[in-house]
Amino acid sequence: MAGVGELIASAVVKQVVGKLSTAIWDAIATQLKLKEDLGGLHNKLSASWMRRLKDAAYDLEDMLMDFECQTSCKNDNSPGNMPIK
């Protein structure tokens, strides 16, 4: 029976400590304005990610344009498309 009581007490203690630590963390975060700082950091990271995605899209566009130019140049130099002298 003592084992069951210890398990119950342990579970209760874990719940109480969890709730206290959450309450303490919320109080500290509010006092230090961490939520606002984290929100600003999130916005900066999102903007940075979007900027990198935009750059990658432009790079991909350049690669596709180069590929298109190379394939059309090869087709223009085929024997049937050679300029007549």
C-alpha positions as CSV (number, residue, x, y, z in Angstrom):
1,M,0.0,0.0,0.0
2,A,2.9,2.4,0.7
3,G,4.0,2.0,-2.9
4,V,0.6,3.2,-4.3
5,G,0.6,6.1,-1.9
6,E,4.1,7.1,-3.0
7,L,3.0,7.0,-6.7
8,I,0.0,9.1,-6.0
9,A,2.0,11.6,-4.0
10,S,4.6,11.7,-6.7
11,A,2.0,12.4,-9.4
12,V,0.5,15.2,-7.3
13,V,3.9,16.8,-6.6
14,K,4.7,16.7,-10.4
15,Q,1.4,18.4,-11.2
16,V,1.9,21.1,-8.6
17,V,5.5,21.8,-9.6
18,G,4.4,21.9,-13.2
19,K,1.7,24.4,-12.5
20,L,4.0,26.5,-10.3
21,S,6.8,26.5,-12.8
22,T,4.4,27.6,-15.6
23,A,3.0,30.4,-13.4
24,I,6.5,31.5,-12.4
25,W,7.7,31.4,-16.0
26,D,4.6,33.5,-17.1
27,A,5.3,36.0,-14.3
28,I,9.0,36.3,-15.3
29,A,8.2,36.5,-19.0
30,T,5.7,39.3,-18.4
31,Q,8.1,41.2,-16.1
32,L,10.9,41.0,-18.7
33,K,8.6,41.5,-21.7
34,L,9.9,38.2,-23.2
35,K,6.7,37.6,-25.1
36,E,7.1,40.8,-27.0
37,D,10.8,40.1,-27.7
38,L,10.0,36.6,-28.9
39,G,7.2,38.0,-31.1
40,G,9.7,40.4,-32.6
41,L,12.2,37.7,-33.1
42,H,9.6,35.5,-34.8
43,N,8.7,38.4,-37.2
44,K,12.4,39.0,-38.1
45,L,12.9,35.3,-38.7
46,S,9.8,35.1,-40.9
47,A,10.9,38.1,-42.9
48,S,14.4,36.6,-43.3
49,W,12.9,33.3,-44.5
50,M,10.6,35.0,-47.0
51,R,13.6,37.1,-48.3
52,R,15.6,33.9,-48.8
53,L,12.7,32.2,-50.5
54,K,12.3,35.2,-52.8
55,D,16.0,35.1,-53.7
56,A,15.8,31.4,-54.4
57,A,12.8,32.0,-56.7
58,Y,14.8,34.6,-58.6
59,D,17.7,32.2,-58.9
60,L,15.5,29.5,-60.2
61,E,14.0,31.9,-62.7
62,D,17.5,32.9,-63.9
63,M,18.4,29.2,-64.3
64,L,15.3,28.5,-66.3
65,M,15.9,31.5,-68.6
66,D,19.5,30.3,-69.2
67,F,18.3,26.8,-69.9
68,E,15.7,28.2,-72.4
69,C,18.3,30.3,-74.1
70,Q,20.7,27.4,-74.4
71,T,18.1,25.1,-75.8
72,S,16.9,27.7,-78.3
73,C,20.4,28.5,-79.3
74,K,21.1,24.8,-80.0
75,N,18.0,24.6,-82.1
76,D,18.9,27.7,-84.1
77,N,22.4,26.2,-84.9
78,S,20.9,23.0,-86.2
79,P,21.9,22.2,-89.9
80,G,18.4,23.3,-91.2
81,N,18.7,26.7,-89.4
82,M,22.3,27.6,-90.6
83,P,22.5,31.0,-92.3
84,I,22.9,30.9,-96.1
85,K,26.1,32.6,-97.4
